[in-house]
Amino acid sequence: MITALIFDFDGLILETEEPVYQSWKEIYQDYDKEISLEKWLTIIGMTEEAFNPLEELEYQVGTSLPREQLIQKQHAREMELVLSRPVLPGVKEYLEDAKQMGLKTGLASSSKCDWVTGHLERLGLIHYFDTIKAADDVQKTKPDPELFNLVVEELGVPAEQVIVFEDSVNGIISAKKAGLFCIWIPNMLTSQLSTDLADMRLDSLNDISLSDLLASVKSQKTNILSRSFME
């Protein structure tokens, strides 16, 4: 039985990851440099401290740069792009259906709390969540399981009754370390990655209704238990 859903934020509820990459890519182009998509993909779902694109640019250019000016420029362009993005398909419908079904809902993000809650309030989604935990609430973010462990504890449900929705490989690793059933819904960037760690993959939450998904997850869990018993 599933009693709770946990959502990632960036790239899962709102497409913020491509705007971050695009804004930095444009700054690199101003200096006739390139930022490696391959490198960028490895740090999606982690904190900003995992990779400093400004330090990397300075390394490529070979000299110090006007950091404050470039950071302000990047942030302004990032926000311009983010604010033009709608809530990703199926997200609001899942949140509404979860409430109607009596499921608890949580959110676990490696971003800062004010970033997550600010956008959720702007989008009119924050009231759907029973608990929201982000980078400020833990010592280690994804791929460490601390965030998911904390959200599960706050929701007060057994780990085996939880479904996690993630878009990044680091997020999937985190969820699996926490012992949670994880569904991978890659975005434009993370769709270029591959992983066999997720329990299920969807191209979008629009692919299947929540009720049908719950039935599918129940069937998959039953089959796994049956095979384990026979072995």
Long-range contacts (C-beta under 8 A, 24 or more apart in sequence): 1-161, 1-218, 2-103, 2-161, 2-162, 2-163, 2-214, 2-217, 2-218, 3-103, 3-104, 3-157, 3-158, 3-161, 3-162, 4-103, 4-104, 4-105, 4-106, 4-152, 4-155, 4-157, 4-161, 4-162, 4-163, 5-94, 5-98, 5-103, 5-104, 5-105, 5-106, 5-162, 5-163, 5-164, 5-165, 6-105, 6-106, 6-107, 6-108, 6-148, 6-151, 6-152, 6-155, 6-162, 6-163, 6-164, 6-165, 6-175, 6-180, 7-91, 7-105, 7-106, 7-107, 7-108, 7-129, 7-164, 7-165, 8-45, 8-107, 8-108, 8-109, 8-164, 8-165, 8-166, 8-167, 8-168, 8-171, 9-107, 9-109, 9-111, 9-116, 9-119, 9-120, 9-134, 10-45, 10-109, 10-110, 10-111, 10-167, 11-44, 11-45, 11-167, 11-168, 11-187, 11-189, 11-190, 12-88, 12-91, 12-165, 12-166, 12-167, 12-185, 12-187, 13-87, 13-88, 13-91, 13-107, 13-120, 13-123, 13-125, 14-82, 14-85, 14-87, 14-88, 14-119, 14-123, 15-82, 15-85, 15-88, 15-187, 15-188, 16-82, 16-85, 16-119, 17-44, 17-167, 17-187, 17-189, 17-190, 18-81, 18-187, 18-188, 18-189, 19-77, 19-78, 19-81, 19-82, 19-85, 20-78, 21-189, 22-77, 22-81, 23-74, 23-75, 23-77, 23-78, 23-81, 24-53, 24-74, 26-77, 27-57, 27-70, 27-73, 27-74, 28-53, 28-57, 28-60, 31-57, 31-60, 31-61, 31-65, 33-57, 33-60, 33-61, 37-189, 37-192, 40-189, 41-189, 41-190, 41-192, 41-193, 43-170, 44-167, 44-168, 44-169, 44-170, 44-189, 44-190, 45-110, 45-142, 45-143, 45-166, 45-167, 45-168, 45-169, 45-170, 45-171, 45-174, 46-110, 46-141, 46-142, 46-143, 46-170, 47-110, 47-111, 47-135, 47-141, 82-119, 87-123, 87-125, 88-187, 88-204, 88-205, 89-204, 89-205, 89-206, 90-204, 90-205, 90-206, 90-207, 91-125, 91-205, 92-125, 93-205, 93-206, 93-209, 93-210, 94-205, 94-210, 95-125, 95-128, 96-128, 97-209, 97-210, 97-211, 98-128, 98-210, 99-128, 101-210, 101-211, 104-130, 104-155, 104-156, 104-157, 105-129, 105-130, 106-130, 106-131, 106-132, 106-133, 106-151, 106-152, 106-154, 106-155, 107-131, 107-132, 107-133, 107-134, 107-151, 108-133, 108-134, 108-142, 108-147, 108-148, 108-150, 108-151, 108-164, 108-174, 109-133, 109-134, 109-135, 109-147, 110-134, 110-135, 110-141, 110-142, 110-147, 110-170, 110-171, 111-135, 112-136, 113-137, 130-154, 130-155, 131-155, 142-168, 142-170, 142-171, 142-173, 142-174, 143-170, 143-171, 143-173, 143-174, 143-177, 144-174, 144-177, 145-174, 145-175, 145-177, 145-178, 147-174, 148-174, 148-175, 148-177, 148-178, 148-180, 149-178, 152-178, 152-180, 163-213, 163-214, 163-217, 165-205, 166-198, 169-193, 169-195, 169-197, 172-197, 172-198, 173-197, 181-217, 181-221, 183-213
